[in-house]
């Protein structure tokens, strides 16, 4: 079976501690050549911290957008590429919100933007929460935490106020799996 696309040449054109960009010269099945650019980033985690009928969210400045956004806690450990996703989820939850979870349930795995990256994310539902103190990194300067009703978060999604696709799809995946409902945890 012939491949749809064959990579003729691949070269890294940029790299920093968080990502790299490669440019591939390709050959399509029809014989035409082209160029494909790929952003390479490690997988990350998204955490849905739920307490009774409320969810914890973070608000932070997102440089590419030039604005603050509200989203679920999320992130990766650039210096620990082989860390278990649940360990990263617990760490990111504590770092960003100051919360520790007594229970961490796996919701699933999704891809972020397969049109230009293979990066994906693991989703966890965190419950039995205890506040132990934030441990923000330098890049998270100004990050704040707020707790709102799950139903209010769902309404913010419907109203287009939550613009982070990862937060939206993670939340919807947990609802689809009956792990939470708009009014309270399942």
mmCIF file of the C-alpha atoms, coordinates in Angstrom:
data_MODEL
# 
_entry.id   MODEL 
# 
loop_
_atom_site.group_PDB 
_atom_site.id 
_atom_site.type_symbol 
_atom_site.label_atom_id 
_atom_site.label_alt_id 
_atom_site.label_comp_id 
_atom_site.label_asym_id 
_atom_site.label_entity_id 
_atom_site.label_seq_id 
_atom_site.pdbx_PDB_ins_code 
_atom_site.Cartn_x 
_atom_site.Cartn_y 
_atom_site.Cartn_z 
_atom_site.occupancy 
_atom_site.B_iso_or_equiv 
_atom_site.pdbx_formal_charge 
_atom_site.auth_seq_id 
_atom_site.auth_comp_id 
_atom_site.auth_asym_id 
_atom_site.auth_atom_id 
_atom_site.pdbx_PDB_model_num 
ATOM 1   C CA . UNK A 1 1   ? 0.000   0.000  0.000  1.00 0.00 ? 1   UNK A CA 1 
ATOM 2   C CA . UNK A 1 2   ? 1.474   3.330  -1.072 1.00 0.00 ? 2   UNK A CA 1 
ATOM 3   C CA . UNK A 1 3   ? 1.726   6.075  1.524  1.00 0.00 ? 3   UNK A CA 1 
ATOM 4   C CA . UNK A 1 4   ? -0.410  9.154  0.961  1.00 0.00 ? 4   UNK A CA 1 
ATOM 5   C CA . UNK A 1 5   ? 2.575   11.393 1.675  1.00 0.00 ? 5   UNK A CA 1 
ATOM 6   C CA . UNK A 1 6   ? 6.271   10.553 1.706  1.00 0.00 ? 6   UNK A CA 1 
ATOM 7   C CA . UNK A 1 7   ? 8.767   12.725 3.570  1.00 0.00 ? 7   UNK A CA 1 
ATOM 8   C CA . UNK A 1 8   ? 11.704  13.534 1.300  1.00 0.00 ? 8   UNK A CA 1 
ATOM 9   C CA . UNK A 1 9   ? 13.599  15.780 3.700  1.00 0.00 ? 9   UNK A CA 1 
ATOM 10  C CA . UNK A 1 10  ? 13.038  17.070 7.212  1.00 0.00 ? 10  UNK A CA 1 
ATOM 11  C CA . UNK A 1 11  ? 14.865  19.905 8.925  1.00 0.00 ? 11  UNK A CA 1 
ATOM 12  C CA . UNK A 1 12  ? 14.429  21.654 12.234 1.00 0.00 ? 12  UNK A CA 1 
ATOM 13  C CA . UNK A 1 13  ? 14.063  25.391 11.679 1.00 0.00 ? 13  UNK A CA 1 
ATOM 14  C CA . UNK A 1 14  ? 13.516  26.527 15.287 1.00 0.00 ? 14  UNK A CA 1 
ATOM 15  C CA . UNK A 1 15  ? 13.821  25.183 18.837 1.00 0.00 ? 15  UNK A CA 1 
ATOM 16  C CA . UNK A 1 16  ? 13.424  26.467 22.407 1.00 0.00 ? 16  UNK A CA 1 
ATOM 17  C CA . UNK A 1 17  ? 12.724  24.696 25.705 1.00 0.00 ? 17  UNK A CA 1 
ATOM 18  C CA . UNK A 1 18  ? 8.974   24.434 25.012 1.00 0.00 ? 18  UNK A CA 1 
ATOM 19  C CA . UNK A 1 19  ? 8.775   23.550 21.328 1.00 0.00 ? 19  UNK A CA 1 
ATOM 20  C CA . UNK A 1 20  ? 10.451  23.009 17.992 1.00 0.00 ? 20  UNK A CA 1 
ATOM 21  C CA . UNK A 1 21  ? 9.332   23.660 14.444 1.00 0.00 ? 21  UNK A CA 1 
ATOM 22  C CA . UNK A 1 22  ? 10.320  21.442 11.575 1.00 0.00 ? 22  UNK A CA 1 
ATOM 23  C CA . UNK A 1 23  ? 9.823   21.917 7.870  1.00 0.00 ? 23  UNK A CA 1 
ATOM 24  C CA . UNK A 1 24  ? 9.400   18.829 5.712  1.00 0.00 ? 24  UNK A CA 1 
ATOM 25  C CA . UNK A 1 25  ? 9.680   18.578 1.974  1.00 0.00 ? 25  UNK A CA 1 
ATOM 26  C CA . UNK A 1 26  ? 7.051   16.039 0.944  1.00 0.00 ? 26  UNK A CA 1 
ATOM 27  C CA . UNK A 1 27  ? 5.964   13.969 -2.034 1.00 0.00 ? 27  UNK A CA 1 
ATOM 28  C CA . UNK A 1 28  ? 2.198   13.480 -2.414 1.00 0.00 ? 28  UNK A CA 1 
ATOM 29  C CA . UNK A 1 29  ? 0.657   10.292 -3.829 1.00 0.00 ? 29  UNK A CA 1 
ATOM 30  C CA . UNK A 1 30  ? -0.104  12.136 -7.077 1.00 0.00 ? 30  UNK A CA 1 
ATOM 31  C CA . UNK A 1 31  ? 3.625   12.848 -7.567 1.00 0.00 ? 31  UNK A CA 1 
ATOM 32  C CA . UNK A 1 32  ? 3.522   16.549 -6.679 1.00 0.00 ? 32  UNK A CA 1 
ATOM 33  C CA . UNK A 1 33  ? 5.913   17.981 -4.104 1.00 0.00 ? 33  UNK A CA 1 
ATOM 34  C CA . UNK A 1 34  ? 5.100   20.324 -1.265 1.00 0.00 ? 34  UNK A CA 1 
ATOM 35  C CA . UNK A 1 35  ? 6.208   21.676 2.074  1.00 0.00 ? 35  UNK A CA 1 
ATOM 36  C CA . UNK A 1 36  ? 4.685   20.854 5.438  1.00 0.00 ? 36  UNK A CA 1 
ATOM 37  C CA . UNK A 1 37  ? 5.543   22.693 8.671  1.00 0.00 ? 37  UNK A CA 1 
ATOM 38  C CA . UNK A 1 38  ? 5.019   20.908 11.983 1.00 0.00 ? 38  UNK A CA 1 
ATOM 39  C CA . UNK A 1 39  ? 5.108   22.267 15.524 1.00 0.00 ? 39  UNK A CA 1 
ATOM 40  C CA . UNK A 1 40  ? 6.507   19.662 17.906 1.00 0.00 ? 40  UNK A CA 1 
ATOM 41  C CA . UNK A 1 41  ? 5.490   19.958 21.556 1.00 0.00 ? 41  UNK A CA 1 
ATOM 42  C CA . UNK A 1 42  ? 5.163   17.431 24.345 1.00 0.00 ? 42  UNK A CA 1 
ATOM 43  C CA . UNK A 1 43  ? 1.707   16.292 25.371 1.00 0.00 ? 43  UNK A CA 1 
ATOM 44  C CA . UNK A 1 44  ? 0.155   18.179 28.271 1.00 0.00 ? 44  UNK A CA 1 
ATOM 45  C CA . UNK A 1 45  ? -2.598  17.761 30.851 1.00 0.00 ? 45  UNK A CA 1 
ATOM 46  C CA . UNK A 1 46  ? -5.883  19.512 31.569 1.00 0.00 ? 46  UNK A CA 1 
ATOM 47  C CA . UNK A 1 47  ? -7.460  19.266 35.010 1.00 0.00 ? 47  UNK A CA 1 
ATOM 48  C CA . UNK A 1 48  ? -11.131 19.759 35.857 1.00 0.00 ? 48  UNK A CA 1 
ATOM 49  C CA . UNK A 1 49  ? -11.070 20.506 39.611 1.00 0.00 ? 49  UNK A CA 1 
ATOM 50  C CA . UNK A 1 50  ? -14.595 19.997 40.955 1.00 0.00 ? 50  UNK A CA 1 
ATOM 51  C CA . UNK A 1 51  ? -15.887 20.571 44.473 1.00 0.00 ? 51  UNK A CA 1 
ATOM 52  C CA . UNK A 1 52  ? -19.584 19.918 45.025 1.00 0.00 ? 52  UNK A CA 1 
ATOM 53  C CA . UNK A 1 53  ? -21.312 21.872 42.224 1.00 0.00 ? 53  UNK A CA 1 
ATOM 54  C CA . UNK A 1 54  ? -18.383 24.203 41.519 1.00 0.00 ? 54  UNK A CA 1 
ATOM 55  C CA . UNK A 1 55  ? -15.312 24.122 39.291 1.00 0.00 ? 55  UNK A CA 1 
ATOM 56  C CA . UNK A 1 56  ? -11.998 25.912 39.818 1.00 0.00 ? 56  UNK A CA 1 
ATOM 57  C CA . UNK A 1 57  ? -10.719 27.954 36.884 1.00 0.00 ? 57  UNK A CA 1 
ATOM 58  C CA . UNK A 1 58  ? -7.611  29.998 36.272 1.00 0.00 ? 58  UNK A CA 1 
ATOM 59  C CA . UNK A 1 59  ? -7.364  33.360 34.584 1.00 0.00 ? 59  UNK A CA 1 
ATOM 60  C CA . UNK A 1 60  ? -4.114  34.447 33.020 1.00 0.00 ? 60  UNK A CA 1 
ATOM 61  C CA . UNK A 1 61  ? -2.666  36.711 30.375 1.00 0.00 ? 61  UNK A CA 1 
ATOM 62  C CA . UNK A 1 62  ? -2.145  34.922 27.074 1.00 0.00 ? 62  UNK A CA 1 
ATOM 63  C CA . UNK A 1 63  ? 0.529   36.761 25.136 1.00 0.00 ? 63  UNK A CA 1 
ATOM 64  C CA . UNK A 1 64  ? -0.448  35.558 21.615 1.00 0.00 ? 64  UNK A CA 1 
ATOM 65  C CA . UNK A 1 65  ? -3.978  36.924 22.177 1.00 0.00 ? 65  UNK A CA 1 
ATOM 66  C CA . UNK A 1 66  ? -2.954  40.052 24.050 1.00 0.00 ? 66  UNK A CA 1 
ATOM 67  C CA . UNK A 1 67  ? -5.627  39.408 26.665 1.00 0.00 ? 67  UNK A CA 1 
ATOM 68  C CA . UNK A 1 68  ? -6.487  37.520 29.820 1.00 0.00 ? 68  UNK A CA 1 
ATOM 69  C CA . UNK A 1 69  ? -8.454  34.302 29.382 1.00 0.00 ? 69  UNK A CA 1 
ATOM 70  C CA . UNK A 1 70  ? -10.343 32.016 31.732 1.00 0.00 ? 70  UNK A CA 1 
ATOM 71  C CA . UNK A 1 71  ? -9.604  28.318 31.385 1.00 0.00 ? 71  UNK A CA 1 
ATOM 72  C CA . UNK A 1 72  ? -9.142  25.050 33.211 1.00 0.00 ? 72  UNK A CA 1 
ATOM 73  C CA . UNK A 1 73  ? -5.731  24.467 34.844 1.00 0.00 ? 73  UNK A CA 1 
ATOM 74  C CA . UNK A 1 74  ? -3.361  22.905 32.315 1.00 0.00 ? 74  UNK A CA 1 
ATOM 75  C CA . UNK A 1 75  ? 0.270   22.503 31.438 1.00 0.00 ? 75  UNK A CA 1 
ATOM 76  C CA . UNK A 1 76  ? 3.265   20.268 30.961 1.00 0.00 ? 76  UNK A CA 1 
ATOM 77  C CA . UNK A 1 77  ? 6.660   19.626 32.496 1.00 0.00 ? 77  UNK A CA 1 
ATOM 78  C CA . UNK A 1 78  ? 9.239   20.609 29.895 1.00 0.00 ? 78  UNK A CA 1 
ATOM 79  C CA . UNK A 1 79  ? 12.084  19.267 32.030 1.00 0.00 ? 79  UNK A CA 1 
ATOM 80  C CA . UNK A 1 80  ? 10.433  15.907 32.779 1.00 0.00 ? 80  UNK A CA 1 
ATOM 81  C CA . UNK A 1 81  ? 9.367   14.497 29.422 1.00 0.00 ? 81  UNK A CA 1 
ATOM 82  C CA . UNK A 1 82  ? 8.848   10.999 30.831 1.00 0.00 ? 82  UNK A CA 1 
ATOM 83  C CA . UNK A 1 83  ? 6.687   11.987 33.819 1.00 0.00 ? 83  UNK A CA 1 
ATOM 84  C CA . UNK A 1 84  ? 3.414   10.089 34.156 1.00 0.00 ? 84  UNK A CA 1 
ATOM 85  C CA . UNK A 1 85  ? 0.434   12.190 33.019 1.00 0.00 ? 85  UNK A CA 1 
ATOM 86  C CA . UNK A 1 86  ? -1.331  11.839 36.384 1.00 0.00 ? 86  UNK A CA 1 
ATOM 87  C CA . UNK A 1 87  ? 1.778   13.127 38.186 1.00 0.00 ? 87  UNK A CA 1 
ATOM 88  C CA . UNK A 1 88  ? 1.882   16.104 35.822 1.00 0.00 ? 88  UNK A CA 1 
ATOM 89  C CA . UNK A 1 89  ? -1.849  16.711 36.402 1.00 0.00 ? 89  UNK A CA 1 
ATOM 90  C CA . UNK A 1 90  ? -1.387  16.676 40.171 1.00 0.00 ? 90  UNK A CA 1 
ATOM 91  C CA . UNK A 1 91  ? 1.613   18.972 39.868 1.00 0.00 ? 91  UNK A CA 1 
ATOM 92  C CA . UNK A 1 92  ? -0.080  21.456 37.535 1.00 0.00 ? 92  UNK A CA 1 
ATOM 93  C CA . UNK A 1 93  ? -3.184  21.543 39.752 1.00 0.00 ? 93  UNK A CA 1 
ATOM 94  C CA . UNK A 1 94  ? -1.081  22.380 42.813 1.00 0.00 ? 94  UNK A CA 1 
ATOM 95  C CA . UNK A 1 95  ? 1.142   24.827 40.956 1.00 0.00 ? 95  UNK A CA 1 
ATOM 96  C CA . UNK A 1 96  ? -1.670  26.839 39.368 1.00 0.00 ? 96  UNK A CA 1 
ATOM 97  C CA . UNK A 1 97  ? -4.496  26.602 41.919 1.00 0.00 ? 97  UNK A CA 1 
ATOM 98  C CA . UNK A 1 98  ? -2.784  25.571 45.140 1.00 0.00 ? 98  UNK A CA 1 
ATOM 99  C CA . UNK A 1 99  ? -5.085  22.549 45.334 1.00 0.00 ? 99  UNK A CA 1 
ATOM 100 C CA . UNK A 1 100 ? -4.225  18.920 46.020 1.00 0.00 ? 100 UNK A CA 1 
ATOM 101 C CA . UNK A 1 101 ? -6.643  16.234 44.858 1.00 0.00 ? 101 UNK A CA 1 
ATOM 102 C CA . UNK A 1 102 ? -7.534  13.265 47.023 1.00 0.00 ? 102 UNK A CA 1 
ATOM 103 C CA . UNK A 1 103 ? -9.008  11.632 43.935 1.00 0.00 ? 103 UNK A CA 1 
ATOM 104 C CA . UNK A 1 104 ? -7.895  11.991 40.313 1.00 0.00 ? 104 UNK A CA 1 
ATOM 105 C CA . UNK A 1 105 ? -10.028 10.281 37.640 1.00 0.00 ? 105 UNK A CA 1 
ATOM 106 C CA . UNK A 1 106 ? -8.835  9.860  34.066 1.00 0.00 ? 106 UNK A CA 1 
ATOM 107 C CA . UNK A 1 107 ? -11.306 11.368 31.584 1.00 0.00 ? 107 UNK A CA 1 
ATOM 108 C CA . UNK A 1 108 ? -9.450  10.676 28.345 1.00 0.00 ? 108 UNK A CA 1 
ATOM 109 C CA . UNK A 1 109 ? -6.955  11.788 25.739 1.00 0.00 ? 109 UNK A CA 1 
ATOM 110 C CA . UNK A 1 110 ? -7.465  14.146 22.814 1.00 0.00 ? 110 UNK A CA 1 
ATOM 111 C CA . UNK A 1 111 ? -5.362  15.783 20.112 1.00 0.00 ? 111 UNK A CA 1 
ATOM 112 C CA . UNK A 1 112 ? -5.008  19.549 20.142 1.00 0.00 ? 112 UNK A CA 1 
ATOM 113 C CA . UNK A 1 113 ? -4.518  20.653 16.523 1.00 0.00 ? 113 UNK A CA 1 
ATOM 114 C CA . UNK A 1 114 ? -3.637  17.739 14.279 1.00 0.00 ? 114 UNK A CA 1 
ATOM 115 C CA . UNK A 1 115 ? -3.445  20.007 11.233 1.00 0.00 ? 115 UNK A CA 1 
ATOM 116 C CA . UNK A 1 116 ? -0.033  21.272 12.349 1.00 0.00 ? 116 UNK A CA 1 
ATOM 117 C CA . UNK A 1 117 ? 0.994   19.268 15.431 1.00 0.00 ? 117 UNK A CA 1 
ATOM 118 C CA . UNK A 1 118 ? 0.802   15.764 16.909 1.00 0.00 ? 118 UNK A CA 1 
ATOM 119 C CA . UNK A 1 119 ? 0.506   17.225 20.418 1.00 0.00 ? 119 UNK A CA 1 
ATOM 120 C CA . UNK A 1 120 ? -2.296  15.906 22.572 1.00 0.00 ? 120 UNK A CA 1 
ATOM 121 C CA . UNK A 1 121 ? -3.541  16.207 26.104 1.00 0.00 ? 121 UNK A CA 1 
ATOM 122 C CA . UNK A 1 122 ? -4.671  13.983 28.950 1.00 0.00 ? 122 UNK A CA 1 
ATOM 123 C CA . UNK A 1 123 ? -7.774  15.088 30.845 1.00 0.00 ? 123 UNK A CA 1 
ATOM 124 C CA . UNK A 1 124 ? -8.301  14.467 34.561 1.00 0.00 ? 124 UNK A CA 1 
ATOM 125 C CA . UNK A 1 125 ? -11.196 15.132 36.916 1.00 0.00 ? 125 UNK A CA 1 
ATOM 126 C CA . UNK A 1 126 ? -9.866  16.180 40.324 1.00 0.00 ? 126 UNK A CA 1 
ATOM 127 C CA . UNK A 1 127 ? -12.046 15.837 43.436 1.00 0.00 ? 127 UNK A CA 1 
ATOM 128 C CA . UNK A 1 128 ? -11.612 15.715 47.215 1.00 0.00 ? 128 UNK A CA 1 
ATOM 129 C CA . UNK A 1 129 ? -9.686  18.982 47.017 1.00 0.00 ? 129 UNK A CA 1 
ATOM 130 C CA . UNK A 1 130 ? -7.522  20.524 49.722 1.00 0.00 ? 130 UNK A CA 1 
ATOM 131 C CA . UNK A 1 131 ? -5.851  23.930 49.474 1.00 0.00 ? 131 UNK A CA 1 
ATOM 132 C CA . UNK A 1 132 ? -2.108  23.731 50.118 1.00 0.00 ? 132 UNK A CA 1 
ATOM 133 C CA . UNK A 1 133 ? -0.801  26.885 48.372 1.00 0.00 ? 133 UNK A CA 1 
ATOM 134 C CA . UNK A 1 134 ? 0.060   27.963 44.825 1.00 0.00 ? 134 UNK A CA 1 
ATOM 135 C CA . UNK A 1 135 ? 3.541   27.440 43.390 1.00 0.00 ? 135 UNK A CA 1 
ATOM 136 C CA . UNK A 1 136 ? 3.450   29.593 40.243 1.00 0.00 ? 136 UNK A CA 1 
ATOM 137 C CA . UNK A 1 137 ? 6.278   29.568 37.726 1.00 0.00 ? 137 UNK A CA 1 
ATOM 138 C CA . UNK A 1 138 ? 7.722   32.804 36.368 1.00 0.00 ? 138 UNK A CA 1 
ATOM 139 C CA . UNK A 1 139 ? 5.737   32.445 33.110 1.00 0.00 ? 139 UNK A CA 1 
ATOM 140 C CA . UNK A 1 140 ? 2.493   32.312 35.128 1.00 0.00 ? 140 UNK A CA 1 
ATOM 141 C CA . UNK A 1 141 ? 2.882   35.773 36.643 1.00 0.00 ? 141 UNK A CA 1 
ATOM 142 C CA . UNK A 1 142 ? -0.529  37.281 37.361 1.00 0.00 ? 142 UNK A CA 1 
ATOM 143 C CA . UNK A 1 143 ? -2.427  33.982 37.206 1.00 0.00 ? 143 UNK A CA 1 
ATOM 144 C CA . UNK A 1 144 ? -5.500  34.059 39.425 1.00 0.00 ? 144 UNK A CA 1 
ATOM 145 C CA . UNK A 1 145 ? -7.898  31.343 40.550 1.00 0.00 ? 145 UNK A CA 1 
ATOM 146 C CA . UNK A 1 146 ? -11.655 31.493 40.813 1.00 0.00 ? 146 UNK A CA 1 
ATOM 147 C CA . UNK A 1 147 ? -14.376 29.027 41.692 1.00 0.00 ? 147 UNK A CA 1 
ATOM 148 C CA . UNK A 1 148 ? -17.739 29.150 39.921 1.00 0.00 ? 148 UNK A CA 1 
ATOM 149 C CA . UNK A 1 149 ? -20.806 26.958 39.610 1.00 0.00 ? 149 UNK A CA 1 
ATOM 150 C CA . UNK A 1 150 ? -20.445 24.193 37.010 1.00 0.00 ? 150 UNK A CA 1 
ATOM 151 C CA . UNK A 1 151 ? -23.653 25.465 35.411 1.00 0.00 ? 151 UNK A CA 1 
ATOM 152 C CA . UNK A 1 152 ? -22.146 28.965 35.163 1.00 0.00 ? 152 UNK A CA 1 
ATOM 153 C CA . UNK A 1 153 ? -19.043 27.543 33.455 1.00 0.00 ? 153 UNK A CA 1 
ATOM 154 C CA . UNK A 1 154 ? -21.288 25.720 30.960 1.00 0.00 ? 154 UNK A CA 1 
ATOM 155 C CA . UNK A 1 155 ? -23.133 28.988 30.319 1.00 0.00 ? 155 UNK A CA 1 
ATOM 156 C CA . UNK A 1 156 ? -19.831 30.834 29.726 1.00 0.00 ? 156 UNK A CA 1 
ATOM 157 C CA . UNK A 1 157 ? -18.995 28.176 27.134 1.00 0.00 ? 157 UNK A CA 1 
ATOM 158 C CA . UNK A 1 158 ? -22.390 28.588 25.445 1.00 0.00 ? 158 UNK A CA 1 
ATOM 159 C CA . UNK A 1 159 ? -21.987 32.370 25.462 1.00 0.00 ? 159 UNK A CA 1 
ATOM 160 C CA . UNK A 1 160 ? -18.546 32.159 23.833 1.00 0.00 ? 160 UNK A CA 1 
ATOM 161 C CA . UNK A 1 161 ? -16.829 33.684 26.880 1.00 0.00 ? 161 UNK A CA 1 
ATOM 162 C CA . UNK A 1 162 ? -14.562 30.654 27.321 1.00 0.00 ? 162 UNK A CA 1 
ATOM 163 C CA . UNK A 1 163 ? -12.416 30.725 24.189 1.00 0.00 ? 163 UNK A CA 1 
ATOM 164 C CA . UNK A 1 164 ? -9.850  28.085 25.160 1.00 0.00 ? 164 UNK A CA 1 
ATOM 165 C CA . UNK A 1 165 ? -10.814 25.082 23.019 1.00 0.00 ? 165 UNK A CA 1 
ATOM 166 C CA . UNK A 1 166 ? -8.936  22.693 25.305 1.00 0.00 ? 166 UNK A CA 1 
ATOM 167 C CA . UNK A 1 167 ? -11.029 23.732 28.302 1.00 0.00 ? 167 UNK A CA 1 
ATOM 168 C CA . UNK A 1 168 ? -14.249 23.465 26.309 1.00 0.00 ? 168 UNK A CA 1 
ATOM 169 C CA . UNK A 1 169 ? -13.558 20.019 24.868 1.00 0.00 ? 169 UNK A CA 1 
ATOM 170 C CA . UNK A 1 170 ? -12.196 18.638 28.146 1.00 0.00 ? 170 UNK A CA 1 
ATOM 171 C CA . UNK A 1 171 ? -15.332 19.803 29.972 1.00 0.00 ? 171 UNK A CA 1 
ATOM 172 C CA . UNK A 1 172 ? -17.627 18.401 27.263 1.00 0.00 ? 172 UNK A CA 1 
ATOM 173 C CA . UNK A 1 173 ? -15.771 15.079 27.287 1.00 0.00 ? 173 UNK A CA 1 
ATOM 174 C CA . UNK A 1 174 ? -16.304 14.760 31.053 1.00 0.00 ? 174 UNK A CA 1 
ATOM 175 C CA . UNK A 1 175 ? -20.014 15.548 30.600 1.00 0.00 ? 175 UNK A CA 1 
ATOM 176 C CA . UNK A 1 176 ? -20.316 13.057 27.713 1.00 0.00 ? 176 UNK A CA 1 
ATOM 177 C CA . UNK A 1 177 ? -18.796 10.352 29.945 1.00 0.00 ? 177 UNK A CA 1 
ATOM 178 C CA . UNK A 1 178 ? -21.258 11.241 32.755 1.00 0.00 ? 178 UNK A CA 1 
ATOM 179 C CA . UNK A 1 179 ? -18.368 12.118 35.060 1.00 0.00 ? 179 UNK A CA 1 
ATOM 180 C CA . UNK A 1 180 ? -19.922 15.523 35.780 1.00 0.00 ? 180 UNK A CA 1 
ATOM 181 C CA . UNK A 1 181 ? -23.180 17.246 34.927 1.00 0.00 ? 181 UNK A CA 1 
ATOM 182 C CA . UNK A 1 182 ? -23.956 20.925 34.605 1.00 0.00 ? 182 UNK A CA 1 
ATOM 183 C CA . UNK A 1 183 ? -25.456 20.963 38.064 1.00 0.00 ? 183 UNK A CA 1 
ATOM 184 C CA . UNK A 1 184 ? -23.179 18.680 40.095 1.00 0.00 ? 184 UNK A CA 1 
ATOM 185 C CA . UNK A 1 185 ? -20.635 15.841 39.911 1.00 0.00 ? 185 UNK A CA 1 
ATOM 186 C CA . UNK A 1 186 ? -22.044 12.490 38.823 1.00 0.00 ? 186 UNK A CA 1 
# 
